[in-house]
Amino acid sequence: MAGEPILVVDDNVVQLKLLSALLERAGHPVRVAPDANEALAILRSFRPRLILMDIQLPGIDGLTLTRMLKSNPSLRDIVIVGVTAYGMQEDEDRVRAAGCDGYLSKPIETRALPDVIASYLQPAVGQ
């Protein structure tokens, strides 16, 4: 669903620029944050429908930040997709156990990204 706001949280500048460009080209307003503290600051004035959350961040890691956001009643409905370079099943299990609604492994397939994002933004059946 184009037009839905997205926050990308990743400490890799190249990854931030790439994902931001791809998502903006797909019609999404995008904000980026290199760490959890900046993400929290952005969330004070920007309400994304989806967050692409790198799991390995400096300081507060992505799993801890996800738990924080999902425990906040005003933020828990934001769709969070965990992104990690680790691709083992136990890594996906860890990401989902922290509260992420989805999981992507790096490197991200750039051509498929808009469709993957759209699938996470679809309303749940029955809503």
C-alpha positions in Angstrom: 0.0 0.0 0.0 1.8 3.1 -1.2 1.6 6.2 0.8 1.9 4.6 4.2 4.7 6.2 6.3 7.7 4.0 7.1 10.6 4.4 9.6 13.9 2.6 8.7 16.2 2.0 11.7 19.7 0.8 10.7 23.2 1.9 11.7 24.5 1.2 8.2 24.4 4.5 6.2 24.4 2.7 2.8 21.5 0.5 3.9 19.5 3.5 5.1 20.0 5.4 1.8 19.1 2.3 -0.3 16.0 1.4 1.7 14.9 5.0 1.9 15.2 5.5 -1.9 13.4 2.2 -2.7 10.5 3.0 -0.4 10.2 6.6 -1.5 10.1 5.4 -5.1 7.3 3.1 -4.1 5.4 6.2 -2.8 6.0 5.9 1.0 7.0 8.9 3.2 10.2 7.7 4.9 12.2 8.7 7.9 15.5 7.1 8.9 17.3 6.6 12.2 20.8 5.2 12.7 20.1 4.0 16.3 17.3 3.5 18.9 17.6 6.9 20.5 17.1 8.7 17.2 14.2 6.3 16.3 12.5 7.2 19.6 13.0 10.9 18.9 11.5 10.6 15.5 8.5 8.7 16.9 7.6 11.8 18.9 6.5 13.6 15.8 6.3 11.0 13.0 3.8 8.1 13.2 4.9 5.3 10.8 2.6 2.5 9.8 5.7 0.2 9.6 9.2 0.1 10.9 12.1 -1.8 9.3 14.1 -2.5 12.4 17.8 -3.6 12.1 18.3 -6.0 15.0 22.0 -5.2 15.6 22.1 -1.5 16.6 24.7 0.3 18.7 23.5 1.0 22.2 19.9 -0.2 22.5 19.6 -3.1 20.1 16.7 -3.6 17.7 15.1 -6.4 19.8 15.1 -4.3 22.9 13.7 -1.3 21.0 10.9 -3.6 19.6 10.0 -4.8 23.0 9.8 -1.1 24.2 7.6 -0.1 21.3 5.3 -3.1 21.6 4.8 -2.5 25.3 3.7 1.1 24.7 -0.1 1.2 24.1 0.2 4.2 21.8 2.8 2.5 19.6 2.1 -1.2 19.7 0.0 -1.2 16.6 3.0 -0.2 14.4 4.0 -3.1 12.2 7.7 -3.9 13.0 9.7 -6.0 10.6 13.0 -7.2 12.0 15.9 -7.1 9.6 19.1 -9.1 10.2 22.1 -10.5 8.5 21.6 -13.7 10.4 19.4 -16.1 8.5 19.0 -19.2 10.8 15.6 -20.3 12.0 16.5 -19.6 15.6 17.3 -16.0 14.6 13.8 -15.6 13.1 12.3 -17.2 16.2 14.2 -14.6 18.4 13.1 -11.7 16.2 9.4 -12.8 16.4 9.7 -13.6 20.2 10.7 -10.0 20.7 7.5 -8.8 19.1 8.4 -8.2 15.5 5.5 -8.8 13.2 7.8 -10.1 10.4 11.4 -10.9 9.5 13.7 -10.1 6.6 17.2 -11.4 6.2 20.0 -9.3 4.6 20.9 -8.8 1.9 17.4 -7.6 1.1 16.1 -8.5 -2.3 15.6 -4.9 -3.6 13.3 -5.8 -6.5 10.9 -7.7 -4.2 11.0 -5.1 -1.3 7.9 -3.1 -2.4 5.8 -6.2 -2.6 7.1 -7.5 0.7 6.3 -4.2 2.4 2.8 -4.1 0.8 2.1 -7.6 2.2 2.9 -6.4 5.7 0.7 -3.3 5.3 -2.4 -5.3 4.2 -5.1 -5.1 6.8 -5.7 -8.4 8.7 -8.5 -10.5 7.5 -11.7 -9.5 9.3 -10.7 -5.9 10.0 
